[in-house]
Amino acid sequence: MTPPEPNAVKQADRLVGPFRFVAVLGVLSSITLSTLLFLSAAVRVFRLAAQELNHLGEEESLHTLVLAAVEQADILLIATALLIVGFGLYGLFVNAIANLPHWLRISSVDELKSKLLGVVVVALAVRFFAVAYERSDSSDLLVLGEAIGVVVLALAAFSFAHTAIHGSSHRDGQEE
């Protein structure tokens, strides 16, 4: 088989190359939803503060505030995950973002998945805590805990297997 002519390859590159910008739709939607979640979380806190200000120190108010704090953490983690996805997709498909902190720079899809997995595991733990704090029925809580445990184990197995296959050098964006 003869290799394609360089001119044909250049034409194909010009035709296919711009399609990487389709990822901008994912970037914009992820960052928009992240922003809306951050704003919504902030508005919820201000409304809660106005509602609970006169009841501070009361047992019911304390319960409400602790539950709101856990739910706030859950919302912020999801918003953060969406922000990481948006920045990661932009950096992978469009252009590197110069002013991002080092820990937020993504150099491969595997690195993006790894960062996202970490946020998902923490979000699941936060969600479990919120449900555990809210409920007193231990059988429902046990089933939920087992389900979350299975998901976390599956994610850990995936991450371990992926690292074993691809190596751990993805942290610096270098392939082995």
Number of C-alpha atoms within 10 A of each C-alpha: 3 4 6 8 8 9 9 10 12 12 11 11 11 11 10 10 11 11 11 12 15 11 16 16 13 17 23 16 15 22 21 16 16 24 16 13 20 19 14 14 19 14 12 14 16 11 10 14 14 10 12 17 10 10 12 13 10 11 10 11 16 14 13 14 17 14 17 17 14 18 19 20 18 21 20 20 21 21 23 20 23 24 22 24 24 25 24 26 26 22 18 19 16 16 12 16 15 9 8 11 8 9 8 16 22 27 18 19 15 17 18 21 16 19 18 17 18 15 18 18 18 16 20 18 16 19 18 18 16 19 17 17 14 13 10 10 9 10 9 13 17 12 11 15 18 12 12 17 16 12 14 19 13 12 17 15 12 14 17 13 12 14 15 10 9 12 14 15 12 18 16 13 15 11 11 8
